[in-house]
Amino acid sequence: MYRIMILASFILGILVSSYILKNRKIPTRIIIMSLSLELMLSVYLALMVTYLLSGAKGYGLNSTGGAFGMLLGALIFSFITPQYKDAFWNAYTLVLPLMYGLGKIGCSFAGCCGGISYNGICHVHTAEGDFFPIQILEASIFLLIFAMSVFMYLRNRFDPIKAAIIYSLIKILLDFLRASHENKIISTNQVMCMVVIVLLLMIRIREKHGQGIKE
């Protein structure tokens, strides 16, 4: 079930992104090239982050690494085809909470990315103890965020940079409920999200500076 949900997250992410880009009248060959780059970067960075964090001892898909790959792909294609910059940022940022939410459903079946020790309402009972249902909470929140993002996009009020920053901030807050955070003040995932926020702010500042020069 884990593999099915991970595969579904990529397939639905590709389909939604393709629909948005096609709706913006972007040539099919450019859409295919951008999707190929997105898949390559997201999968590679998702695997590489896990490999590095494990001390070169294991493989797996790190969601933060995958999201960073998606944003990096959007940035690269915004430079290659600046006339379609807004479309690429919208398409690939919009699907991030969808892909992450579906991925977390897969994690709940696999039993990975567990929550902190917790025996209150809705706790998850395992042979190793009771834990907070962080996977289900993350899946629910990010799928709801995806629905809200789609609503904002349809009303032409979706700002991809602001949205990605909000996604990162929510991920930072939810990470406090993960088991990996119990013995740490700041986790590696939180540090990576902070780096993403800083980079996104730099992109926004650069955009505003460029607009100021044109005016």
The 8 nearest C-alpha neighbors of each residue, nearest first, counted from 0:
[[1, 3, 2, 4, 105, 108, 109, 5],
 [2, 0, 105, 4, 3, 109, 108, 106],
 [1, 3, 5, 0, 4, 6, 105, 7],
 [2, 4, 0, 6, 1, 5, 7, 105],
 [5, 3, 7, 105, 1, 6, 2, 102],
 [6, 4, 8, 2, 102, 7, 3, 1],
 [5, 7, 3, 9, 4, 8, 2, 10],
 [8, 6, 4, 10, 5, 9, 11, 3],
 [7, 9, 98, 5, 11, 6, 101, 10],
 [8, 10, 12, 6, 7, 11, 13, 98],
 [9, 11, 7, 13, 12, 8, 6, 14],
 [12, 10, 14, 13, 8, 9, 7, 15],
 [13, 11, 9, 15, 10, 94, 14, 8],
 [12, 14, 16, 10, 11, 15, 17, 9],
 [13, 15, 11, 17, 16, 12, 18, 10],
 [16, 14, 18, 12, 17, 13, 11, 19],
 [17, 15, 90, 13, 19, 18, 14, 12],
 [18, 16, 14, 20, 15, 19, 21, 13],
 [17, 19, 15, 21, 16, 20, 22, 14],
 [20, 18, 22, 16, 17, 21, 90, 15],
 [19, 21, 23, 17, 22, 18, 25, 16],
 [22, 20, 18, 24, 23, 19, 25, 17],
 [23, 21, 19, 20, 24, 18, 25, 17],
 [22, 24, 20, 21, 25, 19, 86, 83],
 [25, 23, 21, 22, 26, 20, 27, 19],
 [24, 26, 23, 21, 20, 27, 30, 29],
 [27, 25, 29, 28, 24, 30, 21, 20],
 [26, 28, 30, 29, 31, 25, 21, 32],
 [29, 27, 31, 30, 26, 32, 25, 33],
 [28, 30, 32, 31, 27, 26, 33, 25],
 [31, 29, 27, 33, 28, 32, 34, 26],
 [30, 32, 28, 34, 29, 33, 35, 27],
 [33, 31, 29, 35, 30, 34, 28, 36],
 [32, 34, 36, 30, 35, 31, 29, 37],
 [35, 33, 37, 31, 36, 32, 30, 38],
 [36, 34, 32, 38, 33, 37, 31, 39],
 [35, 37, 39, 33, 34, 38, 40, 72],
 [38, 36, 34, 72, 40, 69, 35, 39],
 [39, 37, 35, 41, 36, 40, 42, 34],
 [38, 40, 36, 37, 42, 41, 43, 35],
 [41, 39, 68, 43, 37, 38, 42, 44],
 [40, 42, 68, 65, 38, 44, 69, 43],
 [43, 41, 45, 39, 40, 44, 38, 65],
 [42, 44, 40, 46, 45, 41, 39, 47],
 [43, 45, 47, 64, 46, 41, 42, 65],
 [46, 44, 64, 65, 61, 60, 42, 43],
 [47, 45, 60, 43, 49, 44, 59, 48],
 [46, 48, 44, 50, 49, 45, 43, 51],
 [47, 49, 51, 50, 45, 46, 44, 64],
 [50, 48, 52, 46, 47, 51, 61, 59],
 [51, 49, 47, 55, 58, 53, 48, 57],
 [50, 52, 48, 54, 55, 53, 49, 47],
 [51, 53, 49, 54, 50, 48, 55, 187],
 [54, 52, 50, 56, 51, 55, 57, 49],
 [53, 55, 51, 56, 52, 50, 57, 49],
 [54, 56, 50, 51, 53, 57, 52, 58],
 [57, 55, 53, 54, 50, 58, 51, 52],
 [58, 56, 50, 53, 55, 59, 49, 54],
 [57, 59, 50, 49, 46, 60, 56, 47],
 [60, 58, 46, 49, 61, 57, 50, 45],
 [59, 61, 45, 46, 62, 49, 58, 42],
 [60, 62, 45, 64, 63, 49, 65, 48],
 [63, 61, 65, 64, 66, 45, 60, 99],
 [64, 62, 66, 65, 61, 67, 188, 45],
 [63, 65, 45, 44, 67, 61, 62, 66],
 [64, 66, 41, 45, 62, 68, 63, 67],
 [67, 65, 69, 63, 68, 64, 62, 70],
 [66, 68, 64, 70, 65, 69, 71, 63],
 [67, 69, 41, 40, 71, 65, 66, 70],
 [70, 68, 66, 72, 37, 67, 71, 41],
 [71, 69, 73, 67, 72, 68, 74, 66],
 [70, 72, 68, 74, 73, 69, 67, 75],
 [73, 71, 75, 69, 37, 70, 74, 68],
 [72, 74, 70, 76, 71, 75, 88, 87],
 [73, 75, 71, 77, 72, 76, 70, 78],
 [76, 74, 72, 78, 77, 73, 71, 79],
 [77, 75, 79, 78, 73, 74, 80, 72],
 [76, 78, 84, 81, 74, 80, 75, 79],
 [77, 79, 76, 81, 75, 80, 74, 84],
 [80, 78, 76, 77, 81, 75, 84, 74],
 [81, 79, 77, 82, 78, 83, 76, 84],
 [82, 80, 84, 77, 78, 83, 79, 76],
 [81, 83, 80, 84, 77, 85, 86, 79],
 [84, 82, 81, 86, 85, 80, 87, 77],
 [85, 83, 77, 81, 87, 86, 82, 88],
 [86, 84, 88, 87, 83, 89, 77, 82],
 [85, 87, 89, 83, 84, 88, 90, 20],
 [86, 88, 90, 84, 89, 85, 73, 91],
 [87, 89, 85, 73, 86, 91, 90, 92],
 [90, 88, 86, 92, 87, 159, 93, 91],
 [91, 89, 16, 87, 93, 88, 92, 19],
 [90, 92, 93, 88, 94, 89, 87, 16],
 [91, 93, 89, 95, 94, 90, 88, 159],
 [92, 94, 90, 91, 95, 89, 148, 145],
 [95, 93, 97, 12, 92, 91, 96, 98],
 [94, 96, 98, 97, 92, 93, 99, 66],
 [97, 95, 141, 99, 145, 98, 94, 100],
 [98, 96, 94, 100, 95, 99, 142, 145],
 [99, 97, 8, 95, 101, 96, 100, 12],
 [98, 100, 102, 96, 97, 101, 95, 103],
 [101, 99, 138, 141, 103, 97, 142, 102],
 [102, 100, 104, 98, 103, 8, 99, 4],
 [101, 103, 99, 105, 5, 100, 104, 4],
 [102, 104, 106, 105, 100, 138, 134, 101],
 [105, 103, 101, 107, 106, 102, 138, 135],
 [104, 106, 1, 4, 102, 103, 108, 107],
 [107, 105, 103, 109, 104, 108, 111, 110],
 [106, 108, 104, 110, 105, 134, 109, 103],
 [109, 107, 105, 106, 110, 1, 0, 104],
 [110, 108, 106, 107, 111, 1, 105, 0],
 [109, 111, 107, 108, 106, 113, 112, 105],
 [110, 112, 113, 106, 109, 107, 108, 134],
 [113, 111, 106, 114, 110, 177, 134, 178],
 [114, 112, 111, 178, 177, 133, 110, 115],
 [113, 115, 177, 178, 131, 133, 130, 176],
 [114, 116, 178, 177, 130, 131, 176, 117],
 [115, 117, 130, 129, 131, 114, 118, 178],
 [116, 118, 130, 131, 129, 119, 115, 122],
 [119, 117, 129, 122, 130, 120, 116, 131],
 [120, 118, 122, 117, 121, 131, 129, 130],
 [119, 121, 122, 118, 117, 131, 123, 132],
 [122, 120, 119, 123, 132, 131, 118, 130],
 [123, 121, 131, 118, 120, 130, 119, 132],
 [124, 122, 130, 129, 132, 131, 125, 121],
 [123, 125, 129, 128, 122, 130, 126, 127],
 [126, 124, 128, 127, 129, 123, 130, 110],
 [125, 127, 128, 124, 129, 123, 130, 110],
 [126, 128, 125, 129, 124, 130, 116, 123],
 [129, 127, 125, 126, 124, 130, 116, 123],
 [130, 128, 124, 118, 123, 117, 116, 125],
 [131, 129, 116, 117, 123, 114, 115, 122],
 [130, 132, 114, 117, 122, 115, 133, 123],
 [133, 131, 134, 135, 123, 122, 114, 130],
 [132, 134, 136, 114, 135, 131, 137, 176],
 [135, 133, 137, 103, 107, 136, 132, 138],
 [136, 134, 138, 137, 133, 132, 139, 104],
 [135, 137, 133, 139, 134, 138, 140, 132],
 [138, 136, 140, 134, 135, 139, 133, 141],
 [139, 137, 100, 135, 103, 141, 136, 140],
 [138, 140, 136, 142, 137, 141, 135, 143],
 [141, 139, 143, 137, 142, 138, 136, 144],
 [140, 142, 144, 96, 100, 143, 138, 139],
 [141, 143, 145, 100, 144, 139, 97, 140],
 [142, 144, 146, 140, 141, 145, 139, 147],
 [145, 143, 141, 147, 142, 146, 148, 140],
 [144, 146, 142, 148, 96, 143, 147, 97],
 [147, 145, 143, 149, 144, 148, 150, 142],
 [146, 148, 144, 150, 145, 149, 151, 143],
 [149, 147, 145, 151, 150, 146, 144, 152],
 [150, 148, 152, 146, 151, 147, 153, 145],
 [149, 151, 147, 153, 148, 152, 146, 154],
 [152, 150, 157, 156, 148, 154, 149, 153],
 [153, 151, 157, 155, 149, 154, 150, 156],
 [154, 152, 150, 155, 151, 149, 156, 157],
 [153, 155, 151, 152, 156, 150, 157, 149],
 [156, 154, 152, 153, 157, 151, 158, 150],
 [155, 157, 151, 154, 152, 158, 153, 150],
 [156, 158, 152, 151, 155, 159, 148, 162],
 [157, 159, 161, 160, 162, 156, 89, 152],
 [160, 158, 162, 89, 161, 92, 163, 88],
 [161, 159, 163, 162, 158, 164, 199, 203],
 [162, 160, 164, 158, 163, 159, 165, 199],
 [161, 163, 159, 165, 160, 164, 158, 166],
 [164, 162, 166, 160, 165, 161, 159, 167],
 [163, 165, 167, 161, 162, 166, 196, 168],
 [166, 164, 162, 168, 167, 163, 169, 161],
 [167, 165, 163, 169, 164, 168, 162, 170],
 [168, 166, 170, 164, 165, 192, 169, 163],
 [167, 169, 171, 165, 170, 166, 164, 172],
 [170, 168, 172, 166, 171, 167, 173, 165],
 [169, 171, 167, 173, 168, 172, 174, 166],
 [172, 170, 168, 189, 174, 169, 173, 167],
 [173, 171, 169, 174, 170, 175, 168, 176],
 [174, 172, 170, 175, 171, 176, 169, 137],
 [173, 175, 176, 171, 177, 172, 170, 180],
 [174, 176, 173, 177, 172, 180, 171, 181],
 [177, 175, 174, 115, 114, 173, 133, 178],
 [176, 178, 114, 115, 174, 179, 180, 175],
 [179, 177, 115, 114, 180, 181, 113, 176],
 [180, 178, 177, 181, 182, 186, 183, 115],
 [179, 181, 183, 178, 177, 182, 175, 186],
 [182, 180, 178, 183, 179, 115, 177, 175],
 [181, 183, 180, 184, 179, 178, 186, 185],
 [184, 182, 180, 185, 181, 186, 179, 175],
 [183, 185, 186, 182, 180, 181, 175, 189],
 [186, 184, 183, 189, 187, 190, 180, 188],
 [185, 187, 189, 188, 180, 183, 190, 184],
 [186, 188, 190, 189, 191, 185, 52, 192],
 [189, 187, 191, 186, 190, 192, 63, 171],
 [188, 190, 192, 171, 186, 187, 191, 193],
 [189, 191, 187, 193, 192, 188, 194, 186],
 [190, 192, 194, 188, 193, 189, 187, 195],
 [193, 191, 195, 189, 194, 167, 190, 188],
 [192, 194, 196, 190, 195, 191, 189, 197],
 [193, 195, 191, 197, 192, 196, 198, 190],
 [194, 196, 192, 198, 193, 197, 199, 191],
 [197, 195, 193, 199, 194, 198, 164, 200],
 [196, 198, 200, 194, 199, 195, 201, 193],
 [199, 197, 201, 195, 200, 196, 194, 202],
 [198, 200, 202, 196, 201, 197, 195, 203],
 [201, 199, 203, 197, 202, 198, 204, 196],
 [200, 202, 198, 204, 199, 203, 205, 197],
 [201, 203, 199, 205, 200, 204, 206, 198],
 [202, 204, 200, 206, 205, 201, 199, 207],
 [205, 203, 201, 207, 206, 202, 208, 200],
 [206, 204, 208, 202, 203, 207, 201, 209],
 [207, 205, 203, 209, 204, 208, 202, 210],
 [206, 208, 210, 204, 209, 205, 211, 203],
 [207, 209, 205, 211, 206, 210, 204, 212],
 [210, 208, 206, 212, 211, 207, 205, 213],
 [211, 209, 207, 213, 212, 208, 206, 214],
 [210, 212, 208, 214, 209, 213, 207, 206],
 [211, 213, 209, 210, 214, 208, 207, 206],
 [214, 212, 210, 211, 209, 208, 207, 206],
 [213, 211, 212, 210, 209, 208, 207, 206]]
